Amino acid sequence: MTISLFLILFVGIVSLVGTIWIANNDDKQYKKTEKKRIRNLSFIYVALLVGSAIAVAIYIANI
């Protein structure tokens, strides 16, 4: 279980860093839709966080 939690945290941190790095890109076309993309990515992160918490809770309940 420790390895699973470590992997979840690692993937989450790498994804967050990647998102911030892409958001800071100076592409003019990207700047036009930046707010929409950041909002969509935020929704994805919230959904993954909730899903991960539910999965861990189910796993713990079945031990």
PDB file of N, CA, C and O in Angstrom:
ATOM      1  N   MET A   1       0.822  -1.192   0.000  1.00  0.00           N
ATOM      2  CA  MET A   1       0.000   0.000   0.000  1.00  0.00           C
ATOM      3  C   MET A   1       0.869   1.261   0.000  1.00  0.00           C
ATOM      4  O   MET A   1       0.510   2.266  -0.612  1.00  0.00           O
ATOM      5  N   THR A   2       2.002   1.203   0.682  1.00  0.00           N
ATOM      6  CA  THR A   2       2.895   2.352   0.728  1.00  0.00           C
ATOM      7  C   THR A   2       3.394   2.697  -0.668  1.00  0.00           C
ATOM      8  O   THR A   2       3.489   3.869  -1.033  1.00  0.00           O
ATOM      9  N   ILE A   3       3.713   1.662  -1.447  1.00  0.00           N
ATOM     10  CA  ILE A   3       4.198   1.895  -2.809  1.00  0.00           C
ATOM     11  C   ILE A   3       3.097   2.540  -3.654  1.00  0.00           C
ATOM     12  O   ILE A   3       3.370   3.434  -4.455  1.00  0.00           O
ATOM     13  N   SER A   4       1.856   2.086  -3.475  1.00  0.00           N
ATOM     14  CA  SER A   4       0.741   2.643  -4.245  1.00  0.00           C
ATOM     15  C   SER A   4       0.537   4.124  -3.927  1.00  0.00           C
ATOM     16  O   SER A   4       0.354   4.942  -4.828  1.00  0.00           O
ATOM     17  N   LEU A   5       0.571   4.452  -2.654  1.00  0.00           N
ATOM     18  CA  LEU A   5       0.400   5.854  -2.268  1.00  0.00           C
ATOM     19  C   LEU A   5       1.550   6.707  -2.797  1.00  0.00           C
ATOM     20  O   LEU A   5       1.336   7.831  -3.250  1.00  0.00           O
ATOM     21  N   PHE A   6       2.761   6.175  -2.740  1.00  0.00           N
ATOM     22  CA  PHE A   6       3.916   6.895  -3.276  1.00  0.00           C
ATOM     23  C   PHE A   6       3.745   7.142  -4.771  1.00  0.00           C
ATOM     24  O   PHE A   6       4.009   8.245  -5.250  1.00  0.00           O
ATOM     25  N   LEU A   7       3.305   6.125  -5.510  1.00  0.00           N
ATOM     26  CA  LEU A   7       3.113   6.278  -6.951  1.00  0.00           C
ATOM     27  C   LEU A   7       2.028   7.302  -7.265  1.00  0.00           C
ATOM     28  O   LEU A   7       2.173   8.093  -8.197  1.00  0.00           O
ATOM     29  N   ILE A   8       0.940   7.294  -6.493  1.00  0.00           N
ATOM     30  CA  ILE A   8      -0.131   8.271  -6.703  1.00  0.00           C
ATOM     31  C   ILE A   8       0.395   9.685  -6.469  1.00  0.00           C
ATOM     32  O   ILE A   8       0.137  10.585  -7.269  1.00  0.00           O
ATOM     33  N   LEU A   9       1.122   9.880  -5.389  1.00  0.00           N
ATOM     34  CA  LEU A   9       1.683  11.205  -5.097  1.00  0.00           C
ATOM     35  C   LEU A   9       2.692  11.617  -6.165  1.00  0.00           C
ATOM     36  O   LEU A   9       2.705  12.773  -6.591  1.00  0.00           O
ATOM     37  N   PHE A  10       3.529  10.689  -6.599  1.00  0.00           N
ATOM     38  CA  PHE A  10       4.541  10.992  -7.612  1.00  0.00           C
ATOM     39  C   PHE A  10       3.890  11.419  -8.925  1.00  0.00           C
ATOM     40  O   PHE A  10       4.276  12.429  -9.514  1.00  0.00           O
ATOM     41  N   VAL A  11       2.909  10.655  -9.380  1.00  0.00           N
ATOM     42  CA  VAL A  11       2.226  10.992 -10.638  1.00  0.00           C
ATOM     43  C   VAL A  11       1.505  12.328 -10.510  1.00  0.00           C
ATOM     44  O   VAL A  11       1.516  13.129 -11.444  1.00  0.00           O
ATOM     45  N   GLY A  12       0.884  12.572  -9.370  1.00  0.00           N
ATOM     46  CA  GLY A  12       0.190  13.845  -9.157  1.00  0.00           C
ATOM     47  C   GLY A  12       1.136  15.032  -9.189  1.00  0.00           C
ATOM     48  O   GLY A  12       0.828  16.058  -9.794  1.00  0.00           O
ATOM     49  N   ILE A  13       2.275  14.900  -8.546  1.00  0.00           N
ATOM     50  CA  ILE A  13       3.242  15.999  -8.509  1.00  0.00           C
ATOM     51  C   ILE A  13       3.833  16.235  -9.894  1.00  0.00           C
ATOM     52  O   ILE A  13       3.973  17.383 -10.317  1.00  0.00           O
ATOM     53  N   VAL A  14       4.181  15.163 -10.607  1.00  0.00           N
ATOM     54  CA  VAL A  14       4.727  15.304 -11.956  1.00  0.00           C
ATOM     55  C   VAL A  14       3.695  15.954 -12.878  1.00  0.00           C
ATOM     56  O   VAL A  14       4.041  16.803 -13.699  1.00  0.00           O
ATOM     57  N   SER A  15       2.435  15.555 -12.742  1.00  0.00           N
ATOM     58  CA  SER A  15       1.371  16.139 -13.566  1.00  0.00           C
ATOM     59  C   SER A  15       1.189  17.622 -13.270  1.00  0.00           C
ATOM     60  O   SER A  15       1.022  18.428 -14.185  1.00  0.00           O
ATOM     61  N   LEU A  16       1.220  17.976 -12.000  1.00  0.00           N
ATOM     62  CA  LEU A  16       1.070  19.376 -11.616  1.00  0.00           C
ATOM     63  C   LEU A  16       2.215  20.225 -12.145  1.00  0.00           C
ATOM     64  O   LEU A  16       1.993  21.319 -12.664  1.00  0.00           O
ATOM     65  N   VAL A  17       3.431  19.730 -12.017  1.00  0.00           N
ATOM     66  CA  VAL A  17       4.598  20.465 -12.526  1.00  0.00           C
ATOM     67  C   VAL A  17       4.495  20.614 -14.043  1.00  0.00           C
ATOM     68  O   VAL A  17       4.770  21.685 -14.584  1.00  0.00           O
ATOM     69  N   GLY A  18       4.099  19.541 -14.727  1.00  0.00           N
ATOM     70  CA  GLY A  18       3.937  19.606 -16.181  1.00  0.00           C
ATOM     71  C   GLY A  18       2.877  20.601 -16.603  1.00  0.00           C
ATOM     72  O   GLY A  18       3.051  21.323 -17.585  1.00  0.00           O
ATOM     73  N   THR A  19       1.784  20.643 -15.868  1.00  0.00           N
ATOM     74  CA  THR A  19       0.710  21.583 -16.174  1.00  0.00           C
ATOM     75  C   THR A  19       1.183  23.022 -16.007  1.00  0.00           C
ATOM     76  O   THR A  19       0.914  23.872 -16.856  1.00  0.00           O
ATOM     77  N   ILE A  20       1.879  23.290 -14.922  1.00  0.00           N
ATOM     78  CA  ILE A  20       2.383  24.645 -14.677  1.00  0.00           C
ATOM     79  C   ILE A  20       3.407  25.024 -15.743  1.00  0.00           C
ATOM     80  O   ILE A  20       3.420  26.162 -16.212  1.00  0.00           O
ATOM     81  N   TRP A  21       4.258  24.086 -16.126  1.00  0.00           N
ATOM     82  CA  TRP A  21       5.269  24.354 -17.151  1.00  0.00           C
ATOM     83  C   TRP A  21       4.605  24.679 -18.486  1.00  0.00           C
ATOM     84  O   TRP A  21       5.025  25.609 -19.175  1.00  0.00           O
ATOM     85  N   ILE A  22       3.575  23.923 -18.854  1.00  0.00           N
ATOM     86  CA  ILE A  22       2.857  24.182 -20.105  1.00  0.00           C
ATOM     87  C   ILE A  22       2.109  25.510 -20.035  1.00  0.00           C
ATOM     88  O   ILE A  22       2.054  26.250 -21.017  1.00  0.00           O
ATOM     89  N   ALA A  23       1.535  25.809 -18.876  1.00  0.00           N
ATOM     90  CA  ALA A  23       0.775  27.052 -18.721  1.00  0.00           C
ATOM     91  C   ALA A  23       1.672  28.278 -18.868  1.00  0.00           C
ATOM     92  O   ALA A  23       1.199  29.343 -19.266  1.00  0.00           O
ATOM     93  N   ASN A  24       2.938  28.144 -18.559  1.00  0.00           N
ATOM     94  CA  ASN A  24       3.862  29.275 -18.667  1.00  0.00           C
ATOM     95  C   ASN A  24       4.467  29.410 -20.058  1.00  0.00           C
ATOM     96  O   ASN A  24       5.309  30.281 -20.280  1.00  0.00           O
ATOM     97  N   ASN A  25       4.060  28.576 -20.984  1.00  0.00           N
ATOM     98  CA  ASN A  25       4.540  28.629 -22.361  1.00  0.00           C
ATOM     99  C   ASN A  25       4.079  29.936 -23.004  1.00  0.00           C
ATOM    100  O   ASN A  25       2.953  30.372 -22.761  1.00  0.00           O
ATOM    101  N   ASP A  26       4.920  30.564 -23.813  1.00  0.00           N
ATOM    102  CA  ASP A  26       4.616  31.860 -24.408  1.00  0.00           C
ATOM    103  C   ASP A  26       3.979  31.761 -25.792  1.00  0.00           C
ATOM    104  O   ASP A  26       4.132  32.668 -26.610  1.00  0.00           O
ATOM    105  N   ASP A  27       3.287  30.697 -26.054  1.00  0.00           N
ATOM    106  CA  ASP A  27       2.611  30.528 -27.335  1.00  0.00           C
ATOM    107  C   ASP A  27       1.394  31.454 -27.381  1.00  0.00           C
ATOM    108  O   ASP A  27       0.574  31.439 -26.463  1.00  0.00           O
ATOM    109  N   LYS A  28       1.268  32.249 -28.427  1.00  0.00           N
ATOM    110  CA  LYS A  28       0.177  33.231 -28.530  1.00  0.00           C
ATOM    111  C   LYS A  28      -1.186  32.549 -28.624  1.00  0.00           C
ATOM    112  O   LYS A  28      -2.143  33.016 -28.008  1.00  0.00           O
ATOM    113  N   GLN A  29      -1.297  31.464 -29.375  1.00  0.00           N
ATOM    114  CA  GLN A  29      -2.571  30.755 -29.496  1.00  0.00           C
ATOM    115  C   GLN A  29      -2.983  30.156 -28.158  1.00  0.00           C
ATOM    116  O   GLN A  29      -4.167  30.115 -27.823  1.00  0.00           O
ATOM    117  N   TYR A  30      -2.004  29.694 -27.403  1.00  0.00           N
ATOM    118  CA  TYR A  30      -2.312  29.095 -26.110  1.00  0.00           C
ATOM    119  C   TYR A  30      -2.848  30.140 -25.139  1.00  0.00           C
ATOM    120  O   TYR A  30      -3.743  29.852 -24.345  1.00  0.00           O
ATOM    121  N   LYS A  31      -2.309  31.335 -25.202  1.00  0.00           N
ATOM    122  CA  LYS A  31      -2.749  32.403 -24.298  1.00  0.00           C
ATOM    123  C   LYS A  31      -4.227  32.734 -24.479  1.00  0.00           C
ATOM    124  O   LYS A  31      -4.892  33.135 -23.523  1.00  0.00           O
ATOM    125  N   LYS A  32      -4.749  32.568 -25.699  1.00  0.00           N
ATOM    126  CA  LYS A  32      -6.153  32.889 -25.956  1.00  0.00           C
ATOM    127  C   LYS A  32      -7.094  31.963 -25.204  1.00  0.00           C
ATOM    128  O   LYS A  32      -8.178  32.384 -24.801  1.00  0.00           O
ATOM    129  N   THR A  33      -6.705  30.720 -25.008  1.00  0.00           N
ATOM    130  CA  THR A  33      -7.580  29.740 -24.364  1.00  0.00           C
ATOM    131  C   THR A  33      -7.015  29.253 -23.029  1.00  0.00           C
ATOM    132  O   THR A  33      -7.423  28.207 -22.523  1.00  0.00           O
ATOM    133  N   GLU A  34      -6.095  29.999 -22.470  1.00  0.00           N
ATOM    134  CA  GLU A  34      -5.415  29.565 -21.252  1.00  0.00           C
ATOM    135  C   GLU A  34      -6.383  29.375 -20.081  1.00  0.00           C
ATOM    136  O   GLU A  34      -6.306  28.363 -19.384  1.00  0.00           O
ATOM    137  N   LYS A  35      -7.278  30.312 -19.855  1.00  0.00           N
ATOM    138  CA  LYS A  35      -8.194  30.215 -18.717  1.00  0.00           C
ATOM    139  C   LYS A  35      -9.069  28.974 -18.824  1.00  0.00           C
ATOM    140  O   LYS A  35      -9.284  28.271 -17.837  1.00  0.00           O
ATOM    141  N   LYS A  36      -9.568  28.710 -20.021  1.00  0.00           N
ATOM    142  CA  LYS A  36     -10.422  27.536 -20.219  1.00  0.00           C
ATOM    143  C   LYS A  36      -9.631  26.255 -19.966  1.00  0.00           C
ATOM    144  O   LYS A  36     -10.132  25.331 -19.324  1.00  0.00           O
ATOM    145  N   ARG A  37      -8.411  26.197 -20.464  1.00  0.00           N
ATOM    146  CA  ARG A  37      -7.592  25.006 -20.285  1.00  0.00           C
ATOM    147  C   ARG A  37      -7.226  24.795 -18.820  1.00  0.00           C
ATOM    148  O   ARG A  37      -7.277  23.669 -18.325  1.00  0.00           O
ATOM    149  N   ILE A  38      -6.864  25.851 -18.134  1.00  0.00           N
ATOM    150  CA  ILE A  38      -6.517  25.741 -16.716  1.00  0.00           C
ATOM    151  C   ILE A  38      -7.738  25.290 -15.914  1.00  0.00           C
ATOM    152  O   ILE A  38      -7.614  24.464 -15.009  1.00  0.00           O
ATOM    153  N   ARG A  39      -8.903  25.823 -16.237  1.00  0.00           N
ATOM    154  CA  ARG A  39     -10.129  25.408 -15.554  1.00  0.00           C
ATOM    155  C   ARG A  39     -10.402  23.926 -15.793  1.00  0.00           C
ATOM    156  O   ARG A  39     -10.716  23.196 -14.853  1.00  0.00           O
ATOM    157  N   ASN A  40     -10.287  23.480 -17.036  1.00  0.00           N
ATOM    158  CA  ASN A  40     -10.526  22.078 -17.351  1.00  0.00           C
ATOM    159  C   ASN A  40      -9.524  21.166 -16.640  1.00  0.00           C
ATOM    160  O   ASN A  40      -9.901  20.122 -16.108  1.00  0.00           O
ATOM    161  N   LEU A  41      -8.261  21.559 -16.631  1.00  0.00           N
ATOM    162  CA  LEU A  41      -7.254  20.759 -15.935  1.00  0.00           C
ATOM    163  C   LEU A  41      -7.507  20.735 -14.429  1.00  0.00           C
ATOM    164  O   LEU A  41      -7.277  19.717 -13.775  1.00  0.00           O
ATOM    165  N   SER A  42      -7.973  21.839 -13.886  1.00  0.00           N
ATOM    166  CA  SER A  42      -8.301  21.870 -12.462  1.00  0.00           C
ATOM    167  C   SER A  42      -9.428  20.898 -12.144  1.00  0.00           C
ATOM    168  O   SER A  42      -9.375  20.196 -11.134  1.00  0.00           O
ATOM    169  N   PHE A  43     -10.450  20.851 -13.000  1.00  0.00           N
ATOM    170  CA  PHE A  43     -11.536  19.900 -12.810  1.00  0.00           C
ATOM    171  C   PHE A  43     -11.021  18.463 -12.868  1.00  0.00           C
ATOM    172  O   PHE A  43     -11.466  17.611 -12.098  1.00  0.00           O
ATOM    173  N   ILE A  44     -10.094  18.194 -13.770  1.00  0.00           N
ATOM    174  CA  ILE A  44      -9.520  16.854 -13.883  1.00  0.00           C
ATOM    175  C   ILE A  44      -8.768  16.491 -12.603  1.00  0.00           C
ATOM    176  O   ILE A  44      -8.908  15.379 -12.096  1.00  0.00           O
ATOM    177  N   TYR A  45      -7.969  17.430 -12.078  1.00  0.00           N
ATOM    178  CA  TYR A  45      -7.230  17.162 -10.843  1.00  0.00           C
ATOM    179  C   TYR A  45      -8.174  16.917  -9.671  1.00  0.00           C
ATOM    180  O   TYR A  45      -7.925  16.024  -8.860  1.00  0.00           O
ATOM    181  N   VAL A  46      -9.239  17.683  -9.568  1.00  0.00           N
ATOM    182  CA  VAL A  46     -10.204  17.481  -8.481  1.00  0.00           C
ATOM    183  C   VAL A  46     -10.852  16.106  -8.611  1.00  0.00           C
ATOM    184  O   VAL A  46     -10.991  15.391  -7.618  1.00  0.00           O
ATOM    185  N   ALA A  47     -11.247  15.733  -9.822  1.00  0.00           N
ATOM    186  CA  ALA A  47     -11.874  14.427 -10.041  1.00  0.00           C
ATOM    187  C   ALA A  47     -10.902  13.295  -9.695  1.00  0.00           C
ATOM    188  O   ALA A  47     -11.299  12.303  -9.083  1.00  0.00           O
ATOM    189  N   LEU A  48      -9.636  13.439 -10.082  1.00  0.00           N
ATOM    190  CA  LEU A  48      -8.649  12.417  -9.755  1.00  0.00           C
ATOM    191  C   LEU A  48      -8.401  12.335  -8.256  1.00  0.00           C
ATOM    192  O   LEU A  48      -8.230  11.243  -7.714  1.00  0.00           O
ATOM    193  N   LEU A  49      -8.380  13.465  -7.592  1.00  0.00           N
ATOM    194  CA  LEU A  49      -8.179  13.476  -6.145  1.00  0.00           C
ATOM    195  C   LEU A  49      -9.324  12.775  -5.438  1.00  0.00           C
ATOM    196  O   LEU A  49      -9.102  11.954  -4.548  1.00  0.00           O
ATOM    197  N   VAL A  50     -10.541  13.095  -5.828  1.00  0.00           N
ATOM    198  CA  VAL A  50     -11.713  12.466  -5.217  1.00  0.00           C
ATOM    199  C   VAL A  50     -11.721  10.966  -5.520  1.00  0.00           C
ATOM    200  O   VAL A  50     -11.968  10.148  -4.633  1.00  0.00           O
ATOM    201  N   GLY A  51     -11.448  10.614  -6.775  1.00  0.00           N
ATOM    202  CA  GLY A  51     -11.414   9.201  -7.150  1.00  0.00           C
ATOM    203  C   GLY A  51     -10.341   8.430  -6.404  1.00  0.00           C
ATOM    204  O   GLY A  51     -10.568   7.297  -5.979  1.00  0.00           O
ATOM    205  N   SER A  52      -9.177   9.034  -6.243  1.00  0.00           N
ATOM    206  CA  SER A  52      -8.095   8.385  -5.503  1.00  0.00           C
ATOM    207  C   SER A  52      -8.465   8.201  -4.038  1.00  0.00           C
ATOM    208  O   SER A  52      -8.185   7.154  -3.455  1.00  0.00           O
ATOM    209  N   ALA A  53      -9.084   9.197  -3.444  1.00  0.00           N
ATOM    210  CA  ALA A  53      -9.499   9.100  -2.039  1.00  0.00           C
ATOM    211  C   ALA A  53     -10.540   7.996  -1.865  1.00  0.00           C
ATOM    212  O   ALA A  53     -10.486   7.243  -0.892  1.00  0.00           O
ATOM    213  N   ILE A  54     -11.477   7.895  -2.787  1.00  0.00           N
ATOM    214  CA  ILE A  54     -12.491   6.835  -2.715  1.00  0.00           C
ATOM    215  C   ILE A  54     -11.840   5.466  -2.877  1.00  0.00           C
ATOM    216  O   ILE A  54     -12.176   4.529  -2.152  1.00  0.00           O
ATOM    217  N   ALA A  55     -10.912   5.345  -3.823  1.00  0.00           N
ATOM    218  CA  ALA A  55     -10.230   4.064  -4.045  1.00  0.00           C
ATOM    219  C   ALA A  55      -9.442   3.637  -2.807  1.00  0.00           C
ATOM    220  O   ALA A  55      -9.467   2.464  -2.435  1.00  0.00           O
ATOM    221  N   VAL A  56      -8.748   4.571  -2.172  1.00  0.00           N
ATOM    222  CA  VAL A  56      -7.985   4.250  -0.965  1.00  0.00           C
ATOM    223  C   VAL A  56      -8.930   3.862   0.160  1.00  0.00           C
ATOM    224  O   VAL A  56      -8.645   2.927   0.908  1.00  0.00           O
ATOM    225  N   ALA A  57     -10.050   4.562   0.295  1.00  0.00           N
ATOM    226  CA  ALA A  57     -11.022   4.236   1.343  1.00  0.00           C
ATOM    227  C   ALA A  57     -11.599   2.836   1.130  1.00  0.00           C
ATOM    228  O   ALA A  57     -11.758   2.077   2.087  1.00  0.00           O
ATOM    229  N   ILE A  58     -11.910   2.497  -0.108  1.00  0.00           N
ATOM    230  CA  ILE A  58     -12.432   1.149  -0.393  1.00  0.00           C
ATOM    231  C   ILE A  58     -11.367   0.105  -0.092  1.00  0.00           C
ATOM    232  O   ILE A  58     -11.666  -0.947   0.474  1.00  0.00           O
ATOM    233  N   TYR A  59     -10.139   0.391  -0.464  1.00  0.00           N
ATOM    234  CA  TYR A  59      -9.049  -0.543  -0.203  1.00  0.00           C
ATOM    235  C   TYR A  59      -8.875  -0.761   1.301  1.00  0.00           C
ATOM    236  O   TYR A  59      -8.744  -1.899   1.751  1.00  0.00           O
ATOM    237  N   ILE A  60      -8.872   0.307   2.065  1.00  0.00           N
ATOM    238  CA  ILE A  60      -8.706   0.203   3.520  1.00  0.00           C
ATOM    239  C   ILE A  60      -9.873  -0.544   4.148  1.00  0.00           C
ATOM    240  O   ILE A  60      -9.682  -1.327   5.078  1.00  0.00           O
ATOM    241  N   ALA A  61     -11.093  -0.306   3.639  1.00  0.00           N
ATOM    242  CA  ALA A  61     -12.270  -0.970   4.202  1.00  0.00           C
ATOM    243  C   ALA A  61     -12.254  -2.468   3.940  1.00  0.00           C
ATOM    244  O   ALA A  61     -12.853  -3.234   4.696  1.00  0.00           O
ATOM    245  N   ASN A  62     -11.580  -2.894   2.885  1.00  0.00           N
ATOM    246  CA  ASN A  62     -11.537  -4.321   2.544  1.00  0.00           C
ATOM    247  C   ASN A  62     -10.376  -5.067   3.148  1.00  0.00           C
ATOM    248  O   ASN A  62     -10.212  -6.260   2.895  1.00  0.00           O
ATOM    249  N   ILE A  63      -9.562  -4.394   3.942  1.00  0.00           N
ATOM    250  CA  ILE A  63      -8.411  -5.067   4.563  1.00  0.00           C
ATOM    251  C   ILE A  63      -8.895  -5.965   5.672  1.00  0.00           C
ATOM    252  O   ILE A  63      -8.089  -6.626   6.327  1.00  0.00           O
TER     253      ILE A  63
END
